């Protein structure tokens, strides 16, 4: 950003030499007062825009971090669900063996008892 040479204070305090056929000092002062007001308005606008820019950059950084986190979560999610599905199937298989295995054992025991009675 270019360096600012004149500030509102320097403009206000500027003294001009008077000559025989010079400008009207009151008119020059009024014009400089208008320049000072505009200058201060521009400085306020620049400050507001810089603050907004900083806020938006911070928000963009935050959203970028959130997107990276979501990206990592989405990459990890299929692996986790595949392992979870496998674990569920394995547990289900073990439960079926347990339940049906006991029924088969009970049926075998009943058959043995029936054969012993004869």
Phi and psi in radians as a Rosetta constraint file:
Dihedral C 1 N 2 CA 2 C 2 CIRCULARHARMONIC -1.123 0.35
Dihedral N 2 CA 2 C 2 N 3 CIRCULARHARMONIC 2.624 0.35
Dihedral C 2 N 3 CA 3 C 3 CIRCULARHARMONIC -1.324 0.35
Dihedral N 3 CA 3 C 3 N 4 CIRCULARHARMONIC 2.399 0.35
Dihedral C 3 N 4 CA 4 C 4 CIRCULARHARMONIC -1.518 0.35
Dihedral N 4 CA 4 C 4 N 5 CIRCULARHARMONIC 2.149 0.35
Dihedral C 4 N 5 CA 5 C 5 CIRCULARHARMONIC -1.514 0.35
Dihedral N 5 CA 5 C 5 N 6 CIRCULARHARMONIC -0.803 0.35
Dihedral C 5 N 6 CA 6 C 6 CIRCULARHARMONIC -1.936 0.35
Dihedral N 6 CA 6 C 6 N 7 CIRCULARHARMONIC 2.224 0.35
Dihedral C 6 N 7 CA 7 C 7 CIRCULARHARMONIC -1.775 0.35
Dihedral N 7 CA 7 C 7 N 8 CIRCULARHARMONIC 3.094 0.35
Dihedral C 7 N 8 CA 8 C 8 CIRCULARHARMONIC -1.042 0.35
Dihedral N 8 CA 8 C 8 N 9 CIRCULARHARMONIC -0.647 0.35
Dihedral C 8 N 9 CA 9 C 9 CIRCULARHARMONIC -1.168 0.35
Dihedral N 9 CA 9 C 9 N 10 CIRCULARHARMONIC -0.736 0.35
Dihedral C 9 N 10 CA 10 C 10 CIRCULARHARMONIC -1.149 0.35
Dihedral N 10 CA 10 C 10 N 11 CIRCULARHARMONIC -0.657 0.35
Dihedral C 10 N 11 CA 11 C 11 CIRCULARHARMONIC -1.154 0.35
Dihedral N 11 CA 11 C 11 N 12 CIRCULARHARMONIC -0.748 0.35
Dihedral C 11 N 12 CA 12 C 12 CIRCULARHARMONIC -1.116 0.35
Dihedral N 12 CA 12 C 12 N 13 CIRCULARHARMONIC -0.690 0.35
Dihedral C 12 N 13 CA 13 C 13 CIRCULARHARMONIC -1.521 0.35
Dihedral N 13 CA 13 C 13 N 14 CIRCULARHARMONIC -0.031 0.35
Dihedral C 13 N 14 CA 14 C 14 CIRCULARHARMONIC -1.153 0.35
Dihedral N 14 CA 14 C 14 N 15 CIRCULARHARMONIC 2.249 0.35
Dihedral C 14 N 15 CA 15 C 15 CIRCULARHARMONIC -1.932 0.35
Dihedral N 15 CA 15 C 15 N 16 CIRCULARHARMONIC 2.339 0.35
Dihedral C 15 N 16 CA 16 C 16 CIRCULARHARMONIC -1.880 0.35
Dihedral N 16 CA 16 C 16 N 17 CIRCULARHARMONIC 2.530 0.35
Dihedral C 16 N 17 CA 17 C 17 CIRCULARHARMONIC -1.346 0.35
Dihedral N 17 CA 17 C 17 N 18 CIRCULARHARMONIC 2.543 0.35
Dihedral C 17 N 18 CA 18 C 18 CIRCULARHARMONIC -1.782 0.35
Dihedral N 18 CA 18 C 18 N 19 CIRCULARHARMONIC 2.479 0.35
Dihedral C 18 N 19 CA 19 C 19 CIRCULARHARMONIC -2.206 0.35
Dihedral N 19 CA 19 C 19 N 20 CIRCULARHARMONIC 3.033 0.35
Dihedral C 19 N 20 CA 20 C 20 CIRCULARHARMONIC -1.002 0.35
Dihedral N 20 CA 20 C 20 N 21 CIRCULARHARMONIC -0.813 0.35
Dihedral C 20 N 21 CA 21 C 21 CIRCULARHARMONIC -2.015 0.35
Dihedral N 21 CA 21 C 21 N 22 CIRCULARHARMONIC 0.903 0.35
Dihedral C 21 N 22 CA 22 C 22 CIRCULARHARMONIC -1.636 0.35
Dihedral N 22 CA 22 C 22 N 23 CIRCULARHARMONIC -3.031 0.35
Dihedral C 22 N 23 CA 23 C 23 CIRCULARHARMONIC -1.301 0.35
Dihedral N 23 CA 23 C 23 N 24 CIRCULARHARMONIC 2.785 0.35
Dihedral C 23 N 24 CA 24 C 24 CIRCULARHARMONIC -1.264 0.35
Dihedral N 24 CA 24 C 24 N 25 CIRCULARHARMONIC 2.067 0.35
Dihedral C 24 N 25 CA 25 C 25 CIRCULARHARMONIC -1.016 0.35
Dihedral N 25 CA 25 C 25 N 26 CIRCULARHARMONIC -0.643 0.35
Dihedral C 25 N 26 CA 26 C 26 CIRCULARHARMONIC -1.165 0.35
Dihedral N 26 CA 26 C 26 N 27 CIRCULARHARMONIC -0.692 0.35
Dihedral C 26 N 27 CA 27 C 27 CIRCULARHARMONIC -1.154 0.35
Dihedral N 27 CA 27 C 27 N 28 CIRCULARHARMONIC -0.701 0.35
Dihedral C 27 N 28 CA 28 C 28 CIRCULARHARMONIC -1.119 0.35
Dihedral N 28 CA 28 C 28 N 29 CIRCULARHARMONIC -0.759 0.35
Dihedral C 28 N 29 CA 29 C 29 CIRCULARHARMONIC -1.089 0.35
Dihedral N 29 CA 29 C 29 N 30 CIRCULARHARMONIC -0.741 0.35
Dihedral C 29 N 30 CA 30 C 30 CIRCULARHARMONIC -1.088 0.35
Dihedral N 30 CA 30 C 30 N 31 CIRCULARHARMONIC -0.745 0.35
Dihedral C 30 N 31 CA 31 C 31 CIRCULARHARMONIC -1.131 0.35
Dihedral N 31 CA 31 C 31 N 32 CIRCULARHARMONIC -0.732 0.35
Dihedral C 31 N 32 CA 32 C 32 CIRCULARHARMONIC -1.138 0.35
Dihedral N 32 CA 32 C 32 N 33 CIRCULARHARMONIC -0.610 0.35
Dihedral C 32 N 33 CA 33 C 33 CIRCULARHARMONIC -1.090 0.35
Dihedral N 33 CA 33 C 33 N 34 CIRCULARHARMONIC -0.715 0.35
Dihedral C 33 N 34 CA 34 C 34 CIRCULARHARMONIC -1.124 0.35
Dihedral N 34 CA 34 C 34 N 35 CIRCULARHARMONIC -0.711 0.35
Dihedral C 34 N 35 CA 35 C 35 CIRCULARHARMONIC -1.092 0.35
Dihedral N 35 CA 35 C 35 N 36 CIRCULARHARMONIC -0.720 0.35
Dihedral C 35 N 36 CA 36 C 36 CIRCULARHARMONIC -1.077 0.35
Dihedral N 36 CA 36 C 36 N 37 CIRCULARHARMONIC -0.773 0.35
Dihedral C 36 N 37 CA 37 C 37 CIRCULARHARMONIC -1.081 0.35
Dihedral N 37 CA 37 C 37 N 38 CIRCULARHARMONIC -0.786 0.35
Dihedral C 37 N 38 CA 38 C 38 CIRCULARHARMONIC -1.088 0.35
Dihedral N 38 CA 38 C 38 N 39 CIRCULARHARMONIC -0.741 0.35
Dihedral C 38 N 39 CA 39 C 39 CIRCULARHARMONIC -1.052 0.35
Dihedral N 39 CA 39 C 39 N 40 CIRCULARHARMONIC -0.767 0.35
Dihedral C 39 N 40 CA 40 C 40 CIRCULARHARMONIC -1.165 0.35
Dihedral N 40 CA 40 C 40 N 41 CIRCULARHARMONIC -0.664 0.35
Dihedral C 40 N 41 CA 41 C 41 CIRCULARHARMONIC -1.098 0.35
Dihedral N 41 CA 41 C 41 N 42 CIRCULARHARMONIC -0.746 0.35
Dihedral C 41 N 42 CA 42 C 42 CIRCULARHARMONIC -1.121 0.35
Dihedral N 42 CA 42 C 42 N 43 CIRCULARHARMONIC -0.698 0.35
Dihedral C 42 N 43 CA 43 C 43 CIRCULARHARMONIC -1.116 0.35
Dihedral N 43 CA 43 C 43 N 44 CIRCULARHARMONIC -0.714 0.35
Dihedral C 43 N 44 CA 44 C 44 CIRCULARHARMONIC -1.110 0.35
Dihedral N 44 CA 44 C 44 N 45 CIRCULARHARMONIC -0.754 0.35
Dihedral C 44 N 45 CA 45 C 45 CIRCULARHARMONIC -1.099 0.35
Dihedral N 45 CA 45 C 45 N 46 CIRCULARHARMONIC -0.723 0.35
Dihedral C 45 N 46 CA 46 C 46 CIRCULARHARMONIC -1.102 0.35
Dihedral N 46 CA 46 C 46 N 47 CIRCULARHARMONIC -0.753 0.35
Dihedral C 46 N 47 CA 47 C 47 CIRCULARHARMONIC -1.087 0.35
Dihedral N 47 CA 47 C 47 N 48 CIRCULARHARMONIC -0.788 0.35
Dihedral C 47 N 48 CA 48 C 48 CIRCULARHARMONIC -1.080 0.35
Dihedral N 48 CA 48 C 48 N 49 CIRCULARHARMONIC -0.745 0.35
Dihedral C 48 N 49 CA 49 C 49 CIRCULARHARMONIC -1.161 0.35
Dihedral N 49 CA 49 C 49 N 50 CIRCULARHARMONIC -0.661 0.35
Dihedral C 49 N 50 CA 50 C 50 CIRCULARHARMONIC -1.145 0.35
Dihedral N 50 CA 50 C 50 N 51 CIRCULARHARMONIC -0.705 0.35
Dihedral C 50 N 51 CA 51 C 51 CIRCULARHARMONIC -1.126 0.35
Dihedral N 51 CA 51 C 51 N 52 CIRCULARHARMONIC -0.753 0.35
Dihedral C 51 N 52 CA 52 C 52 CIRCULARHARMONIC -1.118 0.35
Dihedral N 52 CA 52 C 52 N 53 CIRCULARHARMONIC -0.699 0.35
Dihedral C 52 N 53 CA 53 C 53 CIRCULARHARMONIC -1.074 0.35
Dihedral N 53 CA 53 C 53 N 54 CIRCULARHARMONIC -0.781 0.35
Dihedral C 53 N 54 CA 54 C 54 CIRCULARHARMONIC -1.088 0.35
Dihedral N 54 CA 54 C 54 N 55 CIRCULARHARMONIC -0.717 0.35
Dihedral C 54 N 55 CA 55 C 55 CIRCULARHARMONIC -1.113 0.35
Dihedral N 55 CA 55 C 55 N 56 CIRCULARHARMONIC -0.754 0.35
Dihedral C 55 N 56 CA 56 C 56 CIRCULARHARMONIC -1.213 0.35
Dihedral N 56 CA 56 C 56 N 57 CIRCULARHARMONIC -0.647 0.35
Dihedral C 56 N 57 CA 57 C 57 CIRCULARHARMONIC -1.117 0.35
Dihedral N 57 CA 57 C 57 N 58 CIRCULARHARMONIC -0.734 0.35
Dihedral C 57 N 58 CA 58 C 58 CIRCULARHARMONIC -1.108 0.35
Dihedral N 58 CA 58 C 58 N 59 CIRCULARHARMONIC -0.739 0.35
Dihedral C 58 N 59 CA 59 C 59 CIRCULARHARMONIC -1.129 0.35
Dihedral N 59 CA 59 C 59 N 60 CIRCULARHARMONIC -0.699 0.35
Dihedral C 59 N 60 CA 60 C 60 CIRCULARHARMONIC -1.108 0.35
Dihedral N 60 CA 60 C 60 N 61 CIRCULARHARMONIC -0.728 0.35
Dihedral C 60 N 61 CA 61 C 61 CIRCULARHARMONIC -1.089 0.35
Dihedral N 61 CA 61 C 61 N 62 CIRCULARHARMONIC -0.745 0.35
Dihedral C 61 N 62 CA 62 C 62 CIRCULARHARMONIC -1.086 0.35
Dihedral N 62 CA 62 C 62 N 63 CIRCULARHARMONIC -0.774 0.35
Dihedral C 62 N 63 CA 63 C 63 CIRCULARHARMONIC -1.180 0.35
Dihedral N 63 CA 63 C 63 N 64 CIRCULARHARMONIC -0.616 0.35
Dihedral C 63 N 64 CA 64 C 64 CIRCULARHARMONIC -1.126 0.35
Dihedral N 64 CA 64 C 64 N 65 CIRCULARHARMONIC -0.739 0.35
Dihedral C 64 N 65 CA 65 C 65 CIRCULARHARMONIC -1.128 0.35
Dihedral N 65 CA 65 C 65 N 66 CIRCULARHARMONIC -0.702 0.35
Dihedral C 65 N 66 CA 66 C 66 CIRCULARHARMONIC -1.129 0.35
Dihedral N 66 CA 66 C 66 N 67 CIRCULARHARMONIC -0.681 0.35
Dihedral C 66 N 67 CA 67 C 67 CIRCULARHARMONIC -1.161 0.35
Dihedral N 67 CA 67 C 67 N 68 CIRCULARHARMONIC -0.707 0.35
Dihedral C 67 N 68 CA 68 C 68 CIRCULARHARMONIC -1.105 0.35
Dihedral N 68 CA 68 C 68 N 69 CIRCULARHARMONIC -0.707 0.35
Dihedral C 68 N 69 CA 69 C 69 CIRCULARHARMONIC -1.114 0.35
Dihedral N 69 CA 69 C 69 N 70 CIRCULARHARMONIC -0.791 0.35
Dihedral C 69 N 70 CA 70 C 70 CIRCULARHARMONIC -1.084 0.35
Dihedral N 70 CA 70 C 70 N 71 CIRCULARHARMONIC -0.673 0.35
Dihedral C 70 N 71 CA 71 C 71 CIRCULARHARMONIC -1.098 0.35
Dihedral N 71 CA 71 C 71 N 72 CIRCULARHARMONIC -0.763 0.35
Dihedral C 71 N 72 CA 72 C 72 CIRCULARHARMONIC -1.135 0.35
Dihedral N 72 CA 72 C 72 N 73 CIRCULARHARMONIC -0.699 0.35
Dihedral C 72 N 73 CA 73 C 73 CIRCULARHARMONIC -1.119 0.35
Dihedral N 73 CA 73 C 73 N 74 CIRCULARHARMONIC -0.743 0.35
Dihedral C 73 N 74 CA 74 C 74 CIRCULARHARMONIC -1.160 0.35
Dihedral N 74 CA 74 C 74 N 75 CIRCULARHARMONIC -0.601 0.35
Dihedral C 74 N 75 CA 75 C 75 CIRCULARHARMONIC -1.228 0.35
Dihedral N 75 CA 75 C 75 N 76 CIRCULARHARMONIC -0.642 0.35
Dihedral C 75 N 76 CA 76 C 76 CIRCULARHARMONIC -1.365 0.35
Dihedral N 76 CA 76 C 76 N 77 CIRCULARHARMONIC -0.482 0.35
Dihedral C 76 N 77 CA 77 C 77 CIRCULARHARMONIC -1.040 0.35
Dihedral N 77 CA 77 C 77 N 78 CIRCULARHARMONIC -0.833 0.35
Dihedral C 77 N 78 CA 78 C 78 CIRCULARHARMONIC -1.071 0.35
Dihedral N 78 CA 78 C 78 N 79 CIRCULARHARMONIC -0.663 0.35
Dihedral C 78 N 79 CA 79 C 79 CIRCULARHARMONIC -1.101 0.35
Dihedral N 79 CA 79 C 79 N 80 CIRCULARHARMONIC -0.772 0.35
Dihedral C 79 N 80 CA 80 C 80 CIRCULARHARMONIC -1.138 0.35
Dihedral N 80 CA 80 C 80 N 81 CIRCULARHARMONIC -0.784 0.35
Dihedral C 80 N 81 CA 81 C 81 CIRCULARHARMONIC -1.191 0.35
Dihedral N 81 CA 81 C 81 N 82 CIRCULARHARMONIC -0.595 0.35
Dihedral C 81 N 82 CA 82 C 82 CIRCULARHARMONIC -1.126 0.35
Dihedral N 82 CA 82 C 82 N 83 CIRCULARHARMONIC -0.777 0.35
Dihedral C 82 N 83 CA 83 C 83 CIRCULARHARMONIC -1.127 0.35
Dihedral N 83 CA 83 C 83 N 84 CIRCULARHARMONIC -0.730 0.35
Dihedral C 83 N 84 CA 84 C 84 CIRCULARHARMONIC -1.113 0.35
Dihedral N 84 CA 84 C 84 N 85 CIRCULARHARMONIC -0.754 0.35
Dihedral C 84 N 85 CA 85 C 85 CIRCULARHARMONIC -1.083 0.35
Dihedral N 85 CA 85 C 85 N 86 CIRCULARHARMONIC -0.738 0.35
Dihedral C 85 N 86 CA 86 C 86 CIRCULARHARMONIC -1.086 0.35
Dihedral N 86 CA 86 C 86 N 87 CIRCULARHARMONIC -0.779 0.35
Dihedral C 86 N 87 CA 87 C 87 CIRCULARHARMONIC -1.068 0.35
Dihedral N 87 CA 87 C 87 N 88 CIRCULARHARMONIC -0.719 0.35
Dihedral C 87 N 88 CA 88 C 88 CIRCULARHARMONIC -1.112 0.35
Dihedral N 88 CA 88 C 88 N 89 CIRCULARHARMONIC -0.780 0.35
Dihedral C 88 N 89 CA 89 C 89 CIRCULARHARMONIC -1.094 0.35
Dihedral N 89 CA 89 C 89 N 90 CIRCULARHARMONIC -0.696 0.35
Dihedral C 89 N 90 CA 90 C 90 CIRCULARHARMONIC -1.129 0.35
Dihedral N 90 CA 90 C 90 N 91 CIRCULARHARMONIC -0.771 0.35
Dihedral C 90 N 91 CA 91 C 91 CIRCULARHARMONIC -1.114 0.35
Dihedral N 91 CA 91 C 91 N 92 CIRCULARHARMONIC -0.734 0.35
Dihedral C 91 N 92 CA 92 C 92 CIRCULARHARMONIC -1.060 0.35
Dihedral N 92 CA 92 C 92 N 93 CIRCULARHARMONIC -0.754 0.35
Dihedral C 92 N 93 CA 93 C 93 CIRCULARHARMONIC -1.079 0.35
Dihedral N 93 CA 93 C 93 N 94 CIRCULARHARMONIC -0.758 0.35
Dihedral C 93 N 94 CA 94 C 94 CIRCULARHARMONIC -1.114 0.35
Dihedral N 94 CA 94 C 94 N 95 CIRCULARHARMONIC -0.698 0.35
Dihedral C 94 N 95 CA 95 C 95 CIRCULARHARMONIC -1.120 0.35
Dihedral N 95 CA 95 C 95 N 96 CIRCULARHARMONIC -0.740 0.35
Dihedral C 95 N 96 CA 96 C 96 CIRCULARHARMONIC -1.073 0.35
Dihedral N 96 CA 96 C 96 N 97 CIRCULARHARMONIC -0.754 0.35
Dihedral C 96 N 97 CA 97 C 97 CIRCULARHARMONIC -1.078 0.35
Dihedral N 97 CA 97 C 97 N 98 CIRCULARHARMONIC -0.730 0.35
Dihedral C 97 N 98 CA 98 C 98 CIRCULARHARMONIC -1.140 0.35
Dihedral N 98 CA 98 C 98 N 99 CIRCULARHARMONIC -0.854 0.35
Dihedral C 98 N 99 CA 99 C 99 CIRCULARHARMONIC -1.188 0.35
Dihedral N 99 CA 99 C 99 N 100 CIRCULARHARMONIC -0.916 0.35
Dihedral C 99 N 100 CA 100 C 100 CIRCULARHARMONIC -1.261 0.35
Dihedral N 100 CA 100 C 100 N 101 CIRCULARHARMONIC -0.517 0.35
Dihedral C 100 N 101 CA 101 C 101 CIRCULARHARMONIC -1.126 0.35
Dihedral N 101 CA 101 C 101 N 102 CIRCULARHARMONIC -0.723 0.35
Dihedral C 101 N 102 CA 102 C 102 CIRCULARHARMONIC -1.161 0.35
Dihedral N 102 CA 102 C 102 N 103 CIRCULARHARMONIC -0.691 0.35
Dihedral C 102 N 103 CA 103 C 103 CIRCULARHARMONIC -1.123 0.35
Dihedral N 103 CA 103 C 103 N 104 CIRCULARHARMONIC -0.735 0.35
Dihedral C 103 N 104 CA 104 C 104 CIRCULARHARMONIC -1.128 0.35
Dihedral N 104 CA 104 C 104 N 105 CIRCULARHARMONIC -0.717 0.35
Dihedral C 104 N 105 CA 105 C 105 CIRCULARHARMONIC -1.107 0.35
Dihedral N 105 CA 105 C 105 N 106 CIRCULARHARMONIC -0.714 0.35
Dihedral C 105 N 106 CA 106 C 106 CIRCULARHARMONIC -1.134 0.35
Dihedral N 106 CA 106 C 106 N 107 CIRCULARHARMONIC -0.716 0.35
Dihedral C 106 N 107 CA 107 C 107 CIRCULARHARMONIC -1.134 0.35
Dihedral N 107 CA 107 C 107 N 108 CIRCULARHARMONIC -0.706 0.35
Dihedral C 107 N 108 CA 108 C 108 CIRCULARHARMONIC -1.104 0.35
Dihedral N 108 CA 108 C 108 N 109 CIRCULARHARMONIC -0.728 0.35
Dihedral C 108 N 109 CA 109 C 109 CIRCULARHARMONIC -1.131 0.35
Dihedral N 109 CA 109 C 109 N 110 CIRCULARHARMONIC -0.719 0.35
Dihedral C 109 N 110 CA 110 C 110 CIRCULARHARMONIC -1.115 0.35
Dihedral N 110 CA 110 C 110 N 111 CIRCULARHARMONIC -0.719 0.35
Dihedral C 110 N 111 CA 111 C 111 CIRCULARHARMONIC -1.128 0.35
Dihedral N 111 CA 111 C 111 N 112 CIRCULARHARMONIC -0.700 0.35
Dihedral C 111 N 112 CA 112 C 112 CIRCULARHARMONIC -1.118 0.35
Dihedral N 112 CA 112 C 112 N 113 CIRCULARHARMONIC -0.736 0.35
Dihedral C 112 N 113 CA 113 C 113 CIRCULARHARMONIC -1.123 0.35
Dihedral N 113 CA 113 C 113 N 114 CIRCULARHARMONIC -0.674 0.35
Dihedral C 113 N 114 CA 114 C 114 CIRCULARHARMONIC -1.139 0.35
Dihedral N 114 CA 114 C 114 N 115 CIRCULARHARMONIC -0.713 0.35
Dihedral C 114 N 115 CA 115 C 115 CIRCULARHARMONIC -1.223 0.35
Dihedral N 115 CA 115 C 115 N 116 CIRCULARHARMONIC -0.548 0.35
Dihedral C 115 N 116 CA 116 C 116 CIRCULARHARMONIC -1.222 0.35
Dihedral N 116 CA 116 C 116 N 117 CIRCULARHARMONIC -0.561 0.35
Dihedral C 116 N 117 CA 117 C 117 CIRCULARHARMONIC -1.217 0.35
Dihedral N 117 CA 117 C 117 N 118 CIRCULARHARMONIC -0.474 0.35
